[in-house]
């Protein structure tokens, strides 16, 4: 089993756990998205910690390490979490995303190679299958399908969340056309994109502008959770309802002015609550 296979095995096991025990993931996601009451971007960073702890507490065959921001410069991949399969001892990275339902960045393309590579073909419409196969098999596209992304997609108005995994294998096999689109009318996008389409001319994904002047949100590999829905697999078996936990906000408020001793004394109560949840765990 290689690292990519290990990731897909993890996704299957994750899905099995939340299918049997939906209350566990509902509680965790409710707590994560409650963080939007504190700040619009707070939930993204805390999702990394929350999902990592979820794995450690409830997925007994796996161990998770939150990589953290301090190791950013040393990261080989775009990982936020490293997971170790305790049975096989294989470890693999996961990039965790918390995005609204719509555009989703799969890779930042930090070396800015994808767009210039596609540009080198000097064609605005690539529909020759031999050329497409050459592109997908190229070193520049090596990361296509080799990125372990676990996206937490949310709809804040409806208070719903869906953990959706992009099926890179299905997407790669479905590409029939690559089209350069220079403008995005009505959206104010300044840079061009290469969009990938299937045999029904339906959207799969896109490569955004890759010049050094482009920031991380203007470049890289992107898709769209609505427009490319058939290329996603839901780990949570579709949308699940979540609710704001105002007690958690109050807990954070108090914790920020409490001492380390107070935090230590509060930990046993939290541990007892987690253990109680484990007693209701269906295997």
N, C-alpha and C positions, 0 to 999 in steps of 0.2 A: 504494500500500500504506500503510494507516494503522498506528498503533502496535500496535493489537490484532492485526491481521493479521501484523505483523512478529513478534510474540510467538509466534503459532501456527506461523509458518514456522520460527522458531528451534527450537520443540519438535520439529517434524518432522525437522529437521536433526540435533538432539541424538539423537533416537531412531535415526536412520540410523547415526550414528557408533557408538553403543554396541551396536547390533545387529551391526555388522561387527567391532567391537573390544571385546567384553565384558570383556576383561582390564583395560582402562583404567579403566572405571567401578568394577569390582570392587576394584581397588587403592585408588582414591580413597575409596570408601565404607568400606572396611575401616579406612583410616587415620582417617577422620572419626569413625566410631563407636568406635574405640579410645579416643577422648578421653573416653568415659564411664567409663573406668578411672581417669581423673584427677578427674572431677567430673560429676555428673548432668546439668548444664546446659552444660558446657564444649563439647560437640559441636555445639550449636546455633550458637554464635558462630563456631567454627572451620569449620563447614560453609559459611558465607558466604564465607570466605576460600578454602577448598578448592575449591568449585564455581566460583568466580570464576577461580581459577588454572587449573582444568581447562579452562575455555572458552578462556582465553588460550593455553594450550599446545597444545591438540588440535583446536580448531575454528577453522580458519584464516580463515574469512570473517567472524568475529566478534571483537570486543574487549570485555572486561568490566572494569568498575570497581567495586570494593567501596566502597559509599557510606560505611559506617562509622557509629559512634555519635556522632561529633562533630557531624555534620550533622543530627542527629535533629530539632532544632527547626525546621530550614529545609526539611525534606522536604515535597514537595508530595503524594507518595503514601506508601504504607507500604513503600517499596522498601528492599532490602538491597543489591541489585546493579543497576547500570545497564549495559545491553548495547548495543553499537553494531554494526549490520550494516555491515561495511566496504565492501560492494558498493553498497547503497542509501543508506548514511549515515544511516539512520533509527535513532534510539536509543529504548529503551523500558525501563521499570523492572521489576524482578522482586522479589517478596517470597518469600524462601526460608524454608521451615518444616521443622523436624526434629521430628516427632511420633511417638509410639507408635501402633500400629494401633488406631484407634478415633476418638474425637472430634478434629476438626481445625478450628481457627479460620482462616477465610478472610479476615476483615477485622475489625479492632478497633472499627470504627465510632467513630472518635475524637471525632466531634462529637455522638455519642449521638442520632441522628435516626431510625434505623430503627424501633426499638421504639415510641417515642411516636407516630410516623406511623401504624403499624398500629393502635395503641391508639385513634387518633382516629376510626376507623370504628365504634367501639362495638359490635363484633360478635365473638363468641368462635368462630364458625364461618363462614368466608367461602368459599362455593362458587359464587358468582355469577361467571361468566367475564368479564363486562364489568367488574366490580369488580376482579377479579384482574388483568386487562389494564391497568386504570387504575393499579393499584399498581405493577406492573412498569415501566410507562412513566413513572412519576412522577420528578421531580428527586431525591426522597429515595432512590430506588433506582437512581440513575444509575450508581453504582459496581458494581451487580450485573451481572457479565459484563465489567466493565472493570478487573478486578483480575488481575494476572499473578502467580499463586501457583505456585511450584514446590516441592511438598512431598516431603521425604525421609521416608517412612514406614518404621518399623523394628519388628521383633519381636525383642526382645533375647534371649528364651529360645531361640528357634529360630535366632538369628543370621542373620536374613534382612532384606532391605531392598527397598523398591519405590518408585521415583520416580513418583508418581501426580499427574496434572493433572486438576482438577475441570472438567468440561465445562459451563461456564456457559450456553452456548447451548442445549444439550440440556435442561439443568435448567429453564431459564426457560420453554421451550416445553412442558415436561411438567407444570407446576404446574396442579393442578385444585382444590386445596383448601388453605386456610390455617386452622390451628386453634390457639386459645390454650389452653395447658396451664399451669395455675397451680402445680402441684406435680409433683415428680419423686419418686414413692414409693420409699423405700429408698435413695435416693442422697443425701439431705440437702441438695438444692438449695433455696435460700431464695427465689429469684426465678423468675417465670414466663417462658415462652418461647412464641413463635409458630412452629409447625412447619408445613412445606410438604410436601404429599403429591401423588403423581401419580394417574392414573386407576385404578390398582390398589390405591390406598390405601397405597402404599409410600413410605417416608421419602425426602425429597430433601435438605432442609437446614433450618436454623432461625435465627431471630433471637432473641437473648437479651436480657434486661432491659437497658434503655438509660438508666436514671436516672443523674444525675450522681454518686450515691453508689455506683454499681456500678463495680468495678474492670475492668481490661481483659479479664480472664478471665471476667467475669460478663456481658459485653455483646458485641455485634457479630454478625457472620454466621458461623455454624458449620455444619459437616456432619459426617459420620461415615464413615470409610473402609470399614467393614464394612457398615453398614446402607444406605449409598448407593453401594455398589460399582459399580452399573451406570452411574453418572454420572461415573465416573473413567476416564481413559485412562492406561495404564501406559507411561511413557517407556522403561522398562527391559525391556519385554515380560514383565512379571510379576516375581515375587520372585527375587532373586538372593542367593546365600550370601555372607556376609562373615565375616572372622575377625579376631581381635584381633592387633595388631602390637605385641608387647612391646618390640621394638627401638625403635619410635617413642617409646614412653614413656621409655625410657632416654635417647634422643636429646634429648627435651625437658628431662629432668632435668639433663643435662650442659650443655645450651644455656643454662639459666637461671643457671648459675654461671660460664659462660664469658664472655670479653670479646667486644666487637664484632669485634676482629681474628680471633678464633677462628671466629666465625660467617662472616666473609668468606672465610676459608681453606677452610671446609667447603662453601661454595656451589658451587665447580667440580665437586666429586664428585656433588652432587645434580643439577647441570645435565647431566652426562654420563649419569647414570641416566635422566633424562627424555628425552634425545636418543636413547638406546638403545631406549626404548619407542616413540618415533616411527618408528624404522626398521622396526618390526613393525606399523605402522599400516596397516590395509586401508581403502582409500577406496571 
